Amino acid sequence: MAEKLRSISKRIHWSLILRALIFTAAWLLLPFWLFFFVALYLYFVPFFQSSRLAIPFFALVLLCLFTGSSVAFGIIFGLIFYLILLIKDLIVIDRRPAYEVVVLALSFFLFRELYMRFPGGATGGALFSSLFAALVFALLLGSFIDCFKGDALSSEEILRPEGIPRVAKWLSFVLIWQALAIGLFLPLNFIYQSAVVFLVAVLLIEFVPGYLSGNFSRNQLITTSSVIFTLFVVVLGLAHWGF
């Protein structure tokens, strides 16, 4: 029994758990400027593979800046940081789904923060902030694409012009900005606004990297689109419209 416990404890990466706990405690207890330097140290030391997840890391730090400190969000952000460290240190074997989870989680909380800060709808400040949020999302999606661009499942990616990924990133930016702007006009609670735009983001995160890597099929398109459409109907049906 003791040997089994030792074997399990060896597989648990205690140093990364400790880093995530320090990250959470620093955010909850320290002024932001000091937390920022602590977070930089926790992520960049050691420097191995740091550049590949730098954008998700800085997006998480940005969320920490704008989100009010609470234990619940401290736990959530600590878990996201822990997952980032697992991917960075190549501990997660199937890194692509894990990276996708990080991008999805950061995107949702980014949209939530935007709509929570602007309950009054489409003001000038809200529209400008939606532009900034769309840019952060596009950077997250771009980092996801770039991180796995060498993992193409077919020769289709090689046959595509080099500029196609760049165009896809810009189109994703424009589409998510339009979705965020439309969400500001919807007479909904910020959670429902976030959920609606998040479903658009899920479509982009599912289809754009898959298309660029050649891992894209008609069945996947039909299945995912059907699921997203069903969730759209459910979310909009449950929402309390404030006309």
C-alpha positions in Angstrom: 0.0 0.0 0.0 2.8 2.4 0.9 4.6 1.6 -2.4 1.3 2.3 -4.3 0.9 5.7 -2.5 4.5 6.6 -3.3 3.9 5.7 -7.0 0.8 7.9 -7.1 2.6 10.8 -5.4 5.4 10.6 -8.0 2.9 11.0 -10.8 1.4 14.1 -9.1 3.4 17.1 -10.1 3.5 18.8 -6.7 5.8 21.6 -7.8 3.2 22.7 -10.4 0.4 22.5 -7.9 2.4 24.6 -5.5 3.0 27.2 -8.2 -0.7 27.3 -9.0 -1.5 27.8 -5.2 1.1 30.6 -5.0 -0.4 32.2 -8.1 -3.9 32.1 -6.5 -2.7 33.3 -3.1 -0.7 36.1 -4.6 -3.7 37.3 -6.6 -5.9 37.3 -3.6 -3.5 38.8 -1.1 -1.0 41.1 -2.9 -1.4 44.3 -4.8 -1.6 43.7 -8.5 1.8 45.1 -9.4 3.4 42.7 -7.0 1.2 39.8 -8.1 2.3 40.5 -11.7 6.0 40.0 -10.9 5.2 36.8 -8.9 3.1 35.5 -11.8 5.9 36.2 -14.3 8.4 34.3 -12.2 6.0 31.4 -11.7 5.5 31.1 -15.4 8.8 32.0 -17.0 11.1 30.1 -14.6 12.2 27.8 -16.1 12.0 29.4 -19.5 11.4 26.1 -21.3 8.5 26.3 -23.9 7.4 29.6 -22.4 6.8 31.4 -25.7 4.2 28.8 -26.9 1.7 29.7 -24.1 2.7 33.3 -23.4 -0.5 34.7 -24.9 -2.8 32.5 -22.8 -0.7 33.4 -19.8 -0.9 37.1 -20.4 -4.6 36.8 -21.1 -5.1 35.1 -17.7 -3.1 37.9 -16.0 -5.3 40.5 -17.9 -8.4 38.8 -16.5 -6.9 38.9 -13.0 -6.4 42.6 -13.5 -10.0 43.3 -14.3 -11.8 40.7 -12.2 -12.6 41.5 -8.7 -10.7 39.3 -6.2 -12.7 36.4 -4.8 -11.9 32.9 -3.6 -14.1 31.3 -6.2 -12.3 33.1 -9.1 -9.0 32.5 -7.4 -9.6 28.8 -7.6 -10.8 29.0 -11.2 -7.8 31.1 -12.3 -5.4 28.9 -10.3 -6.8 25.8 -12.2 -6.4 27.5 -15.5 -2.8 28.5 -14.6 -2.1 24.9 -13.5 -3.3 23.6 -16.9 -1.2 26.1 -18.7 1.9 24.9 -16.7 1.0 21.2 -17.5 0.9 22.0 -21.2 4.0 24.2 -21.1 6.1 21.5 -19.3 4.9 18.8 -21.8 3.3 16.8 -19.0 -0.1 16.6 -20.7 0.3 14.0 -23.5 -2.6 15.1 -25.6 -1.9 18.9 -25.5 -4.2 20.0 -28.2 -7.5 19.4 -26.3 -5.9 20.8 -23.2 -4.9 24.0 -25.0 -8.4 24.2 -26.5 -9.9 24.1 -23.0 -7.6 26.9 -21.8 -8.6 29.1 -24.8 -12.3 28.3 -24.3 -12.2 29.1 -20.5 -10.3 32.3 -21.0 -12.6 33.4 -23.8 -15.7 32.8 -21.7 -14.4 34.8 -18.7 -13.2 37.5 -21.1 -16.7 37.9 -22.6 -18.3 37.7 -19.1 -16.1 40.5 -17.8 -17.0 42.7 -20.8 -20.7 42.4 -20.5 -20.7 42.6 -16.7 -18.9 46.0 -16.9 -21.3 47.4 -19.5 -24.8 46.6 -18.4 -26.1 49.7 -20.2 -25.6 48.2 -23.6 -23.9 49.6 -26.7 -22.2 52.8 -25.5 -19.1 54.1 -27.1 -16.9 52.7 -24.3 -18.6 49.3 -24.6 -18.0 49.1 -28.3 -14.4 50.1 -27.9 -14.0 47.5 -25.1 -15.6 44.9 -27.3 -13.0 45.6 -30.0 -10.2 45.0 -27.4 -11.9 41.8 -26.2 -12.1 40.6 -29.8 -8.4 41.3 -30.3 -7.5 39.3 -27.2 -9.7 36.4 -28.5 -8.1 36.6 -31.9 -4.6 36.4 -30.3 -5.7 33.4 -28.2 -7.1 31.6 -31.3 -3.9 32.6 -33.3 -1.7 31.2 -30.6 -3.7 27.9 -30.6 -3.3 27.7 -34.4 0.4 28.5 -34.4 1.2 26.1 -31.6 -0.1 23.1 -33.5 0.4 24.2 -37.1 3.0 21.5 -37.6 0.5 18.8 -36.6 -1.4 18.7 -39.9 -3.2 15.4 -40.5 -3.0 15.7 -44.2 -1.1 17.5 -47.0 -3.9 20.0 -47.4 -2.2 22.5 -45.1 1.0 22.4 -47.2 -1.0 23.1 -50.4 -2.7 26.2 -48.9 -1.0 29.6 -49.5 0.9 30.9 -46.5 -1.4 33.9 -46.1 -4.5 31.7 -45.4 -3.8 31.3 -41.7 -3.3 35.1 -41.4 -6.6 35.8 -43.2 -8.4 33.2 -41.0 -7.2 35.0 -37.9 -8.3 38.4 -39.1 -11.7 37.0 -40.2 -12.1 35.4 -36.7 -11.3 38.8 -35.1 -13.9 40.5 -37.3 -16.6 37.9 -36.7 -16.1 37.8 -32.9 -16.1 41.6 -32.7 -19.4 41.7 -34.6 -20.8 39.0 -32.3 -19.7 40.9 -29.2 -21.2 44.2 -30.6 -24.5 42.5 -31.4 -24.5 41.0 -27.8 -24.4 44.5 -26.4 -27.7 45.3 -28.1 -29.4 42.2 -26.7 -31.7 43.0 -23.7 -30.2 40.1 -21.7 -28.4 39.5 -18.5 -24.6 39.5 -18.9 -24.4 35.8 -18.3 -26.7 35.1 -21.3 -24.9 37.7 -23.4 -21.6 35.9 -22.6 -23.1 32.5 -23.3 -24.5 33.5 -26.8 -21.2 35.0 -27.9 -19.2 32.1 -26.3 -21.1 29.7 -28.6 -19.9 31.7 -31.6 -16.4 31.5 -30.2 -16.7 27.7 -29.8 -17.6 27.4 -33.5 -14.5 29.4 -34.5 -12.2 27.5 -32.1 -13.6 24.2 -33.4 -13.6 24.9 -37.2 -10.7 27.4 -37.9 -7.8 25.3 -36.5 -9.3 22.1 -37.8 -9.6 23.5 -41.3 -6.1 24.9 -41.3 -4.6 21.6 -40.1 -6.6 19.4 -42.5 -8.5 17.8 -39.6 -11.9 18.9 -40.9 -14.8 16.8 -42.1 -18.4 17.2 -43.2 -19.6 15.0 -40.4 -17.8 17.1 -37.8 -19.3 20.3 -39.3 -22.8 18.9 -39.2 -22.5 17.4 -35.7 -20.9 20.4 -34.1 -23.2 22.9 -35.8 -26.2 21.0 -34.7 -25.0 20.9 -31.1 -24.2 24.6 -31.1 -27.6 25.5 -32.7 -29.4 23.4 -30.1 -27.5 25.2 -27.3 -28.4 28.6 -28.9 -32.0 27.7 -28.8 -31.8 26.5 -25.2 -29.9 29.6 -24.0 -32.2 32.0 -25.8 -35.2 30.1 -24.6 -34.1 30.2 -21.0 -33.1 33.9 -21.1 -35.2 36.6 -19.5 -35.7 39.2 -22.2 -35.7 42.7 -20.8 -37.7 44.6 -23.4 
